[in-house]
């Protein structure tokens, strides 16, 4: 770590608001841009970074920055973004649980129709190769964006897009063939 950086961190830890302002002005925009790579929405990225800077100021005395300030900041933002994505996934699962509870209120006839339709959907989805199906479900049913899926699966956004295109082509062909045979 450079001497200037060590001194800046030392000033921050001691409560020097000018040191904090300098860090904020230097890194804010690039941290928002970095967060937006994963979150898509600018507002969400700004929210993550702003919350982090509030936390940074409140916890300045206990900071343990070992190597360099920029690395610490980017890693902190990455962790916060991942936490936000996990919370979003939790909300999706909670919605699924609520849907299942609502299902319990259906009449026997409605349940039969519902299960038959669900079985049809599952059978059609089985036509899609496993990895493409997994990504398609994450996008269409779980509501995740391409960048979120890429981050969770540790693949490129382009790869996610290719899997979605492949899944959609298979589904289109299925429905096209089905319409021709009807």
N, C-alpha and C positions, 0 to 999 in steps of 0.2 A: 504494500500500500504506500502511496506517495505521502510525503510529509504534509503537503497542503491538505490532502484528504483526511489524514489523521487529525490535523489541527481543526478542520471543519467539523469532524465528528465529535471531537472533544468539546468544541464550542456548543454544538447542538446538545450534547449530554448535560452540559452545565446550564442549559436554559436560554441560550443566546438566540433570540427570535430572528436576528439578522442571518444567522447561519441556517436556520430552518427555511427562511424565505429564499435564500440562495439555492438551497437544495430543491425546494419546490419549483422555483422558476427555471432551474436548469433541467430538471427531469420530468416535470408534470406532463408536458405534451407528448414526449416520447413514450412515457408509461401508459398514457391513455391510448395511443396508437397501438402499442403492444397488447394491451388488454382487449382492444377492439378486434384484433385478429381472431380471438377466441369467442367473443361475445356477440359479434355482429352489430349490435346497437350501440351507437355512440354514447347515449345517455347511460346505459349500464356500465360501459367502460369508465366513463367519468365518475360514476357513483363509486365503483370499486376503488379507483385511485384516490378520490377525495376521502373516502372512509379510511384508507390506508394512511394518508397523511395525518388525519386526525389521530389515529392510533399511534403513529410515529411520534407525534408531539407529546401525547399523553404518556408514552412509555420510553421516552428518550433517555432517561437516566439508566435504564436497564438494557440498553441496546448492546448486542454482541456482534459487531461487524468484524469478521476475521480477515477477509481478503481485500475487497474493494467495495466502495459505496454503490456503484452502479450495479454490480452483480447482486448485492444484497437487495436493492430496490426491485430489480427485475424478478428475482426469485420470489420475493414477497408478493408481488403482484400476481405472478403465475400461481402461487399457492392460493391466493384469495379468489382468483378466477376459477380454479378447479373446485374450490369449496362452493362457489356460487352455482357451478354446473351440477355438482352433486345435490345441492338443495333443490335445484330445478327438477332433477330426476326424481327426487323424493316426492315432490308435489305431483308429478305424473303418476307415480305409484299410488299415492293417496287418492287421486281421482279415480284410478282403476278400482281401488277398494270400495269407494263410494258407489261406483257403477254396479259392482257386484251386490252391494247391499240393496240398491234400488231394484236389481233384478229379482231379489227375493220377494218383492211386492207384486210381481206379475202373476196373472192368472195361469193355471196349468196350460191352457191353449196358447197364451202369449209366450210362455216359457218354451213350449215345443217349437213354435215358429222361430223364436230367438235362437235356440240351440241349433236348429236346422240351418239357419242363415250363417251362424258362426262356423258350423262344420263346413259349409260350402266355401266360406272365405279361407278357412284353414287348408282345405284341399287345394284350392287354387294357389295359395301361397307356397304349397309344397312343390309346385312346378318350378319355382325359382331356386337356383343353387343356394346352398346354405349361407355363405358369406353375404351374397347379394340380398338374400331374404332378411338376414339379421339387420343389415344397414337400412333396407327399405322400411322395416318395421320401426327402427329407431327414428327414422325421419317422419314417416306417415302417421304412425300410431302414437309414438312417444313425443312427437313435436320437436325433436332436436334439429338444429340447423346443421348444414354440412360441416361447418368449422367445428362445432361441438362434437359431432361424431368422429371427425378426424382426430381431434385431441383425445377423446376417450379411447379410441382404438389404435392410436399412435400410427396413423396412416395419413397420406396427403388428402387434401380437399378434393383434388382431381380424382383420386382413387375412389373416394366416396361418390362423387358425381358419376363416375363410370359404372359403379355398382347400381346406382339408382336408375340410370339409363337402361342398363341391362334388364333389371327387374321390370321396368315399365314396358320394354319391348316384348318381354315374355307375356305379360298380362294383356297387352294389346293384341298380340298374336292369338292368345287363347280366346279372347272375346270375339275377334274377327272370325276365327274358325268356327266358333260356337254359333255366331250369327249366320254363317254360310250354311250350317247344317240344320238350322231351325226351319 
